[in-house]
Amino acid sequence: MLFLLSVAYAVIRHQLFDIRVFIRRAVVLGVALSLVLACYSALVLLVTDTFASSESGGVTRFGVLVLAFSFDPIRRFLEKRIDKLLFAERRRVKSR
């Protein structure tokens, strides 16, 4: 019973069922993340094509690894920035 009450409190306190907040965040974050990822992968492709010859696959593999391992920090950075832009008014209300 205590667990259910704590979950209900968290849902109400953090507005987890507010569909407008959920959709706005999902759409904005999805669009921003896909644009940044497209630009970033195009840049990595351009660099690997510039430095790679037709016989060496090492530079291409290195480019793919750089893209794979650096995607998560980029995603976290974008989420923080977008949260500050979209949900600044909620933080001001909560702090009062």
MMTF fields as JSON, N, C-alpha, C and O atoms, coordinates in Angstrom:
{
  "mmtfVersion": "1.0.0",
  "mmtfProducer": "UNKNOWN",
  "numBonds": 383,
  "numAtoms": 384,
  "numGroups": 96,
  "numChains": 1,
  "numModels": 1,
  "chainsPerModel": [1],
  "groupsPerChain": [96],
  "chainIdList": ["A"],
  "bondAtomList": [4, 2, 8, 6, 12, 10, 16, 14, 20, 18, 24, 22, 28, 26, 32, 30, 36, 34, 40, 38, 44, 42, 48, 46, 52, 50, 56, 54, 60, 58, 64, 62, 68, 66, 72, 70, 76, 74, 80, 78, 84, 82, 88, 86, 92, 90, 96, 94, 100, 98, 104, 102, 108, 106, 112, 110, 116, 114, 120, 118, 124, 122, 128, 126, 132, 130, 136, 134, 140, 138, 144, 142, 148, 146, 152, 150, 156, 154, 160, 158, 164, 162, 168, 166, 172, 170, 176, 174, 180, 178, 184, 182, 188, 186, 192, 190, 196, 194, 200, 198, 204, 202, 208, 206, 212, 210, 216, 214, 220, 218, 224, 222, 228, 226, 232, 230, 236, 234, 240, 238, 244, 242, 248, 246, 252, 250, 256, 254, 260, 258, 264, 262, 268, 266, 272, 270, 276, 274, 280, 278, 284, 282, 288, 286, 292, 290, 296, 294, 300, 298, 304, 302, 308, 306, 312, 310, 316, 314, 320, 318, 324, 322, 328, 326, 332, 330, 336, 334, 340, 338, 344, 342, 348, 346, 352, 350, 356, 354, 360, 358, 364, 362, 368, 366, 372, 370, 376, 374, 380, 378],
  "bondOrderList": [1, 1, 1, 1, 1, 1, 1, 1, 1, 1, 1, 1, 1, 1, 1, 1, 1, 1, 1, 1, 1, 1, 1, 1, 1, 1, 1, 1, 1, 1, 1, 1, 1, 1, 1, 1, 1, 1, 1, 1, 1, 1, 1, 1, 1, 1, 1, 1, 1, 1, 1, 1, 1, 1, 1, 1, 1, 1, 1, 1, 1, 1, 1, 1, 1, 1, 1, 1, 1, 1, 1, 1, 1, 1, 1, 1, 1, 1, 1, 1, 1, 1, 1, 1, 1, 1, 1, 1, 1, 1, 1, 1, 1, 1, 1],
  "groupList": [{"groupName": "MET", "atomNameList": ["N", "CA", "C", "O"], "elementList": ["N", "C", "C", "O"], "formalChargeList": [0, 0, 0, 0], "bondAtomList": [1, 0, 2, 1, 3, 2], "bondOrderList": [1, 1, 2], "singleLetterCode": "M", "chemCompType": "L-PEPTIDE LINKING"}, {"groupName": "LEU", "atomNameList": ["N", "CA", "C", "O"], "elementList": ["N", "C", "C", "O"], "formalChargeList": [0, 0, 0, 0], "bondAtomList": [1, 0, 2, 1, 3, 2], "bondOrderList": [1, 1, 2], "singleLetterCode": "L", "chemCompType": "L-PEPTIDE LINKING"}, {"groupName": "PHE", "atomNameList": ["N", "CA", "C", "O"], "elementList": ["N", "C", "C", "O"], "formalChargeList": [0, 0, 0, 0], "bondAtomList": [1, 0, 2, 1, 3, 2], "bondOrderList": [1, 1, 2], "singleLetterCode": "F", "chemCompType": "L-PEPTIDE LINKING"}, {"groupName": "SER", "atomNameList": ["N", "CA", "C", "O"], "elementList": ["N", "C", "C", "O"], "formalChargeList": [0, 0, 0, 0], "bondAtomList": [1, 0, 2, 1, 3, 2], "bondOrderList": [1, 1, 2], "singleLetterCode": "S", "chemCompType": "L-PEPTIDE LINKING"}, {"groupName": "VAL", "atomNameList": ["N", "CA", "C", "O"], "elementList": ["N", "C", "C", "O"], "formalChargeList": [0, 0, 0, 0], "bondAtomList": [1, 0, 2, 1, 3, 2], "bondOrderList": [1, 1, 2], "singleLetterCode": "V", "chemCompType": "L-PEPTIDE LINKING"}, {"groupName": "ALA", "atomNameList": ["N", "CA", "C", "O"], "elementList": ["N", "C", "C", "O"], "formalChargeList": [0, 0, 0, 0], "bondAtomList": [1, 0, 2, 1, 3, 2], "bondOrderList": [1, 1, 2], "singleLetterCode": "A", "chemCompType": "L-PEPTIDE LINKING"}, {"groupName": "TYR", "atomNameList": ["N", "CA", "C", "O"], "elementList": ["N", "C", "C", "O"], "formalChargeList": [0, 0, 0, 0], "bondAtomList": [1, 0, 2, 1, 3, 2], "bondOrderList": [1, 1, 2], "singleLetterCode": "Y", "chemCompType": "L-PEPTIDE LINKING"}, {"groupName": "ILE", "atomNameList": ["N", "CA", "C", "O"], "elementList": ["N", "C", "C", "O"], "formalChargeList": [0, 0, 0, 0], "bondAtomList": [1, 0, 2, 1, 3, 2], "bondOrderList": [1, 1, 2], "singleLetterCode": "I", "chemCompType": "L-PEPTIDE LINKING"}, {"groupName": "ARG", "atomNameList": ["N", "CA", "C", "O"], "elementList": ["N", "C", "C", "O"], "formalChargeList": [0, 0, 0, 0], "bondAtomList": [1, 0, 2, 1, 3, 2], "bondOrderList": [1, 1, 2], "singleLetterCode": "R", "chemCompType": "L-PEPTIDE LINKING"}, {"groupName": "HIS", "atomNameList": ["N", "CA", "C", "O"], "elementList": ["N", "C", "C", "O"], "formalChargeList": [0, 0, 0, 0], "bondAtomList": [1, 0, 2, 1, 3, 2], "bondOrderList": [1, 1, 2], "singleLetterCode": "H", "chemCompType": "L-PEPTIDE LINKING"}, {"groupName": "GLN", "atomNameList": ["N", "CA", "C", "O"], "elementList": ["N", "C", "C", "O"], "formalChargeList": [0, 0, 0, 0], "bondAtomList": [1, 0, 2, 1, 3, 2], "bondOrderList": [1, 1, 2], "singleLetterCode": "Q", "chemCompType": "L-PEPTIDE LINKING"}, {"groupName": "ASP", "atomNameList": ["N", "CA", "C", "O"], "elementList": ["N", "C", "C", "O"], "formalChargeList": [0, 0, 0, 0], "bondAtomList": [1, 0, 2, 1, 3, 2], "bondOrderList": [1, 1, 2], "singleLetterCode": "D", "chemCompType": "L-PEPTIDE LINKING"}, {"groupName": "GLY", "atomNameList": ["N", "CA", "C", "O"], "elementList": ["N", "C", "C", "O"], "formalChargeList": [0, 0, 0, 0], "bondAtomList": [1, 0, 2, 1, 3, 2], "bondOrderList": [1, 1, 2], "singleLetterCode": "G", "chemCompType": "PEPTIDE LINKING"}, {"groupName": "CYS", "atomNameList": ["N", "CA", "C", "O"], "elementList": ["N", "C", "C", "O"], "formalChargeList": [0, 0, 0, 0], "bondAtomList": [1, 0, 2, 1, 3, 2], "bondOrderList": [1, 1, 2], "singleLetterCode": "C", "chemCompType": "L-PEPTIDE LINKING"}, {"groupName": "THR", "atomNameList": ["N", "CA", "C", "O"], "elementList": ["N", "C", "C", "O"], "formalChargeList": [0, 0, 0, 0], "bondAtomList": [1, 0, 2, 1, 3, 2], "bondOrderList": [1, 1, 2], "singleLetterCode": "T", "chemCompType": "L-PEPTIDE LINKING"}, {"groupName": "GLU", "atomNameList": ["N", "CA", "C", "O"], "elementList": ["N", "C", "C", "O"], "formalChargeList": [0, 0, 0, 0], "bondAtomList": [1, 0, 2, 1, 3, 2], "bondOrderList": [1, 1, 2], "singleLetterCode": "E", "chemCompType": "L-PEPTIDE LINKING"}, {"groupName": "PRO", "atomNameList": ["N", "CA", "C", "O"], "elementList": ["N", "C", "C", "O"], "formalChargeList": [0, 0, 0, 0], "bondAtomList": [1, 0, 2, 1, 3, 2], "bondOrderList": [1, 1, 2], "singleLetterCode": "P", "chemCompType": "L-PEPTIDE LINKING"}, {"groupName": "LYS", "atomNameList": ["N", "CA", "C", "O"], "elementList": ["N", "C", "C", "O"], "formalChargeList": [0, 0, 0, 0], "bondAtomList": [1, 0, 2, 1, 3, 2], "bondOrderList": [1, 1, 2], "singleLetterCode": "K", "chemCompType": "L-PEPTIDE LINKING"}],
  "groupTypeList": [0, 1, 2, 1, 1, 3, 4, 5, 6, 5, 4, 7, 8, 9, 10, 1, 2, 11, 7, 8, 4, 2, 7, 8, 8, 5, 4, 4, 1, 12, 4, 5, 1, 3, 1, 4, 1, 5, 13, 6, 3, 5, 1, 4, 1, 1, 4, 14, 11, 14, 2, 5, 3, 3, 15, 3, 12, 12, 4, 14, 8, 2, 12, 4, 1, 4, 1, 5, 2, 3, 2, 11, 16, 7, 8, 8, 2, 1, 15, 17, 8, 7, 11, 17, 1, 1, 2, 5, 15, 8, 8, 8, 4, 17, 3, 8],
  "groupIdList": [1, 2, 3, 4, 5, 6, 7, 8, 9, 10, 11, 12, 13, 14, 15, 16, 17, 18, 19, 20, 21, 22, 23, 24, 25, 26, 27, 28, 29, 30, 31, 32, 33, 34, 35, 36, 37, 38, 39, 40, 41, 42, 43, 44, 45, 46, 47, 48, 49, 50, 51, 52, 53, 54, 55, 56, 57, 58, 59, 60, 61, 62, 63, 64, 65, 66, 67, 68, 69, 70, 71, 72, 73, 74, 75, 76, 77, 78, 79, 80, 81, 82, 83, 84, 85, 86, 87, 88, 89, 90, 91, 92, 93, 94, 95, 96],
  "secStructList": [7, 2, 2, 2, 2, 2, 2, 2, 2, 2, 2, 2, 2, 6, 6, 6, 6, 7, 2, 2, 2, 2, 2, 2, 2, 2, 2, 2, 2, 2, 2, 2, 2, 2, 2, 2, 2, 2, 2, 2, 2, 2, 2, 2, 2, 2, 2, 2, 2, 2, 2, 7, 7, 1, 1, 7, 7, 2, 2, 2, 2, 2, 2, 2, 2, 2, 2, 2, 2, 2, 2, 2, 2, 2, 2, 2, 2, 2, 2, 2, 2, 2, 2, 2, 2, 2, 1, 2, 2, 2, 2, 2, 2, 2, 2, 7],
  "xCoordList": [0.815, 0.0, 0.87, 0.558, 1.959, 2.868, 3.519, 3.708, 3.854, 4.445, 3.46, 3.835, 2.214, 1.202, 0.966, 0.789, 0.965, 0.802, 1.991, 1.817, 3.186, 4.359, 4.39, 4.811, 3.958, 3.872, 2.806, 3.028, 1.669, 0.608, 1.066, 0.772, 1.773, 2.303, 3.285, 3.242, 4.169, 5.159, 4.483, 4.898, 3.45, 2.736, 2.048, 2.093, 1.425, 0.712, 1.704, 1.521, 2.734, 3.702, 4.483, 4.725, 4.882, 5.721, 4.939, 5.537, 3.626, 2.734, 3.107, 3.283, 3.223, 3.637, 2.536, 2.822, 1.297, 0.208, -0.291, -1.325, 0.416, 0.041, 0.489, 1.675, -0.445, -0.127, 0.475, 1.292, 0.089, 0.656, 2.147, 2.926, 2.542, 3.959, 4.73, 5.822, 4.173, 4.836, 5.013, 6.099, 3.962, 4.033, 4.977, 5.783, 4.882, 5.761, 7.223, 8.059, 7.518, 8.906, 9.38, 10.503, 8.545, 8.939, 9.156, 10.126, 8.274, 8.397, 9.599, 10.405, 9.724, 10.834, 12.168, 13.101, 12.273, 13.523, 13.836, 14.992, 12.824, 13.039, 13.51, 14.429, 12.895, 13.297, 14.703, 15.532, 14.971, 16.296, 17.382, 18.45, 17.108, 18.096, 18.344, 19.485, 17.298, 17.495, 18.242, 19.045, 17.997, 18.743, 20.222, 21.092, 20.498, 21.894, 22.588, 23.739, 21.923, 22.525, 22.779, 23.808, 21.862, 22.067, 23.267, 24.086, 23.376, 24.531, 25.824, 26.84, 25.788, 26.989, 27.444, 28.637, 26.512, 26.898, 27.358, 28.233, 26.784, 27.258, 28.687, 29.5, 28.985, 30.339, 31.325, 32.412, 30.961, 31.839, 32.021, 33.131, 30.969, 31.066, 31.981, 32.796, 31.851, 32.7, 34.17, 35.039, 34.441, 35.829, 36.386, 37.526, 35.623, 36.131, 36.315, 37.252, 35.448, 35.628, 36.835, 37.491, 37.124, 38.268, 39.584, 40.511, 39.665, 40.922, 41.063, 42.16, 40.01, 40.076, 40.314, 39.722, 41.181, 41.356, 40.415, 39.748, 40.356, 39.423, 39.816, 38.978, 41.084, 41.538, 41.511, 41.428, 41.578, 41.665, 40.274, 39.549, 39.928, 38.664, 38.835, 37.855, 40.08, 40.359, 39.829, 39.311, 39.956, 39.466, 37.946, 37.356, 37.32, 35.863, 35.379, 34.406, 36.054, 35.692, 35.893, 35.078, 36.975, 37.229, 36.117, 35.656, 35.689, 34.599, 33.305, 32.58, 33.007, 31.794, 31.873, 30.881, 33.032, 33.193, 33.08, 32.483, 33.645, 33.522, 32.057, 31.587, 31.345, 29.918, 29.13, 28.267, 29.424, 28.68, 28.938, 28.002, 30.18, 30.502, 30.229, 30.138, 30.099, 29.862, 28.397, 28.056, 27.531, 26.128, 25.449, 24.662, 25.727, 25.06, 25.404, 24.494, 26.651, 26.915, 26.217, 25.774, 26.12, 25.407, 23.929, 23.321, 23.35, 21.934, 21.686, 20.703, 22.556, 22.397, 22.501, 21.729, 23.459, 23.622, 22.362, 21.891, 21.817, 20.605, 19.414, 18.626, 19.273, 18.154, 18.213, 17.186, 19.389, 19.519, 19.157, 18.429, 19.67, 19.396, 17.92, 17.347, 17.307, 15.891, 15.012, 14.016, 15.36, 14.597, 14.653, 13.649, 15.806, 15.917, 15.068, 14.461, 15.019, 14.241, 12.74, 11.981, 12.31, 10.871, 10.222, 9.067, 10.938, 10.312, 10.867, 10.874, 11.324, 11.851, 10.746, 10.983, 9.536, 8.444, 8.01, 7.586, 8.101, 7.755, 8.762, 8.386, 10.028, 11.049, 10.854, 11.042, 10.475, 10.249, 9.064, 9.098, 8.009, 6.822, 7.145, 6.699, 7.903, 8.248, 9.145, 9.054, 10.008, 10.945, 10.283, 10.846, 9.121, 8.435, 7.809, 7.197],
  "yCoordList": [-1.182, 0.0, 1.262, 2.246, 1.213, 2.348, 2.616, 3.768, 1.547, 1.694, 2.357, 3.261, 1.919, 2.508, 3.983, 4.799, 4.314, 5.716, 6.564, 7.7, 6.018, 6.783, 6.953, 8.003, 5.953, 6.077, 7.097, 7.919, 7.057, 8.028, 9.444, 10.369, 9.623, 10.943, 11.434, 12.6, 10.553, 10.94, 11.31, 12.26, 10.569, 10.857, 12.209, 12.986, 12.494, 13.772, 14.925, 15.98, 14.734, 15.81, 16.216, 17.403, 15.237, 15.516, 15.54, 15.584, 15.513, 15.601, 14.586, 14.946, 13.331, 12.296, 11.904, 11.309, 12.226, 11.887, 13.086, 12.997, 14.196, 15.358, 15.108, 15.222, 14.77, 14.341, 15.468, 15.21, 16.704, 17.822, 17.974, 18.212, 17.838, 17.936, 16.783, 16.979, 15.602, 14.425, 14.547, 14.284, 14.94, 15.043, 16.174, 16.009, 17.313, 18.436, 18.047, 18.322, 17.415, 17.029, 15.974, 16.055, 14.995, 13.932, 14.461, 14.082, 15.323, 15.839, 16.76, 16.613, 17.695, 18.658, 17.953, 18.215, 17.071, 16.365, 15.436, 15.321, 14.779, 13.896, 14.632, 14.178, 15.757, 16.543, 17.111, 17.027, 17.684, 18.258, 17.194, 17.409, 16.057, 14.992, 14.419, 14.113, 14.27, 13.729, 14.708, 14.281, 16.013, 16.995, 17.017, 17.037, 17.013, 17.021, 15.734, 15.769, 14.61, 13.335, 13.276, 12.752, 13.804, 13.815, 14.675, 14.269, 15.85, 16.72, 16.087, 16.146, 15.489, 14.888, 13.683, 13.533, 12.827, 11.658, 12.062, 11.409, 13.13, 13.627, 14.151, 13.952, 14.808, 15.306, 14.154, 14.2, 13.128, 11.968, 11.265, 10.835, 11.138, 10.507, 11.311, 10.737, 12.626, 13.475, 13.339, 13.252, 13.321, 13.194, 11.823, 11.732, 10.757, 9.419, 9.229, 8.548, 9.811, 9.709, 10.51, 10.132, 11.598, 12.421, 11.717, 11.749, 11.084, 10.489, 9.013, 8.469, 8.355, 6.919, 6.648, 7.286, 5.701, 5.248, 4.079, 3.624, 3.598, 2.522, 1.201, 0.313, 1.065, -0.207, -0.241, -1.32, 0.913, 0.902, 1.052, 2.002, 0.129, 0.197, 0.663, 0.827, 0.878, 1.283, 2.662, 2.878, 3.597, 4.942, 4.949, 5.663, 4.161, 4.066, 3.447, 3.914, 2.406, 1.795, 2.777, 2.844, 3.531, 4.533, 5.584, 5.991, 6.021, 6.991, 6.464, 7.192, 5.214, 4.602, 4.493, 4.73, 4.142, 4.048, 5.416, 5.537, 6.444, 7.794, 8.2, 8.759, 7.922, 8.25, 7.492, 8.064, 6.214, 5.397, 5.821, 5.889, 6.104, 6.416, 7.865, 8.175, 8.742, 10.141, 10.54, 11.692, 9.625, 9.972, 10.211, 11.149, 9.405, 9.542, 10.86, 11.485, 11.314, 12.636, 13.776, 14.745, 13.662, 14.686, 14.677, 15.736, 13.491, 13.373, 13.978, 14.694, 13.703, 14.263, 15.787, 16.472, 16.307, 17.758, 18.396, 19.412, 17.809, 18.348, 18.278, 19.222, 17.194, 17.068, 18.146, 18.726, 18.415, 19.455, 20.823, 21.584, 21.137, 22.446, 22.611, 23.673, 21.592, 21.681, 21.749, 22.472, 21.009, 21.097, 22.5, 23.0, 23.131, 24.502, 25.462, 26.38, 25.258, 26.145, 25.931, 26.896, 24.681, 24.387, 24.419, 24.824, 24.003, 23.813, 24.752, 24.405, 25.912, 26.88, 27.419, 27.683, 27.585, 28.125, 27.141, 27.568, 25.858, 24.866, 24.89, 24.71, 25.107, 25.172, 26.402, 26.345, 27.514, 28.741, 28.563, 29.027, 27.892, 27.681, 26.739, 26.975, 25.687, 24.719, 25.328, 24.957, 26.254, 26.811, 27.793, 28.091, 28.295, 29.257, 28.601, 29.274],
  "zCoordList": [0.0, 0.0, 0.0, -0.67, 0.76, 0.817, -0.548, -0.938, -1.259, -2.594, -3.547, -4.293, -3.531, -4.414, -4.088, -4.992, -2.83, -2.444, -2.889, -3.331, -2.773, -3.2, -4.722, -5.209, -5.474, -6.932, -7.312, -8.201, -6.66, -6.943, -6.63, -7.386, -5.538, -5.19, -6.25, -6.643, -6.712, -7.726, -9.044, -9.707, -9.427, -10.673, -10.589, -11.543, -9.484, -9.338, -9.19, -9.797, -8.402, -8.138, -9.374, -9.595, -10.185, -11.355, -12.655, -13.73, -12.584, -13.744, -14.823, -15.986, -14.437, -15.371, -16.353, -17.392, -16.044, -16.956, -17.75, -18.412, -17.698, -18.498, -19.93, -20.241, -20.797, -22.156, -22.988, -23.873, -22.721, -23.486, -23.216, -24.139, -21.97, -21.618, -22.248, -22.783, -22.186, -22.739, -24.254, -24.771, -24.965, -26.426, -26.833, -27.749, -26.164, -26.503, -26.326, -27.187, -25.218, -24.968, -25.96, -26.458, -26.251, -27.165, -28.582, -29.239, -29.053, -30.416, -30.536, -31.454, -29.631, -29.712, -29.551, -30.311, -28.583, -28.373, -29.545, -29.952, -30.083, -31.223, -32.457, -33.138, -32.753, -33.925, -33.736, -34.641, -32.573, -32.328, -32.369, -32.943, -31.765, -31.738, -33.125, -33.471, -33.919, -35.269, -36.167, -36.997, -36.022, -36.807, -36.428, -37.3, -35.147, -34.71, -35.112, -35.547, -34.98, -35.363, -36.861, -37.286, -37.677, -39.128, -39.505, -40.329, -38.911, -39.194, -38.721, -39.413, -37.558, -36.986, -37.803, -38.067, -38.204, -38.995, -40.39, -40.958, -40.958, -42.248, -42.131, -43.033, -41.036, -40.807, -40.668, -41.243, -39.914, -39.753, -41.092, -41.408, -41.879, -43.197, -44.116, -44.839, -44.093, -44.915, -44.529, -45.396, -43.236, -42.775, -43.124, -43.58, -42.926, -43.236, -44.733, -45.151, -45.55, -46.997, -47.472, -48.443, -46.802, -47.184, -46.882, -47.691, -45.72, -45.307, -45.636, -45.512, -46.047, -46.298, -47.78, -48.651, -48.039, -49.416, -49.651, -48.723, -50.861, -51.189, -50.536, -50.38, -50.153, -49.587, -48.06, -47.473, -47.41, -45.95, -45.333, -45.628, -44.5, -43.787, -42.359, -41.632, -41.95, -40.58, -40.24, -39.145, -41.173, -40.918, -40.854, -40.043, -41.701, -41.681, -40.371, -39.78, -39.928, -38.644, -37.492, -36.573, -37.551, -36.525, -36.521, -35.455, -37.691, -37.785, -37.215, -36.537, -37.481, -36.94, -35.42, -34.73, -34.899, -33.446, -32.783, -31.713, -33.405, -32.86, -32.822, -31.831, -33.89, -33.946, -32.886, -32.221, -32.728, -31.774, -30.326, -29.529, -29.984, -28.592, -28.205, -27.018, -29.167, -28.819, -28.937, -28.67, -29.328, -29.483, -28.134, -28.01, -27.141, -25.849, -25.142, -24.599, -25.117, -24.517, -25.264, -24.647, -26.576, -27.345, -26.971, -26.82, -26.822, -26.452, -25.077, -24.888, -24.123, -22.77, -22.776, -22.106, -23.536, -23.638, -24.215, -23.703, -25.273, -25.886, -24.934, -24.864, -24.213, -23.278, -22.2, -21.85, -21.677, -20.647, -21.198, -20.56, -22.392, -22.985, -23.324, -23.08, -23.874, -24.258, -23.02, -23.013, -21.976, -20.73, -20.143, -19.635, -20.207, -19.701, -20.521, -19.969, -21.836, -22.694, -22.552, -22.451, -22.545, -22.567, -21.196, -21.069, -20.183, -18.885, -17.826, -16.644, -18.214, -17.253, -16.353, -15.174, -16.899, -16.088, -15.011, -13.938, -15.259, -14.226, -13.097, -11.938, -13.399, -12.355, -11.478, -10.262, -12.103, -11.322, -10.387, -9.247, -10.861, -10.038, -8.886, -7.763, -9.132, -8.091, -7.027, -5.857, -7.413, -6.439, -5.481, -4.428, -5.816, -4.938, -3.76, -2.931]
}
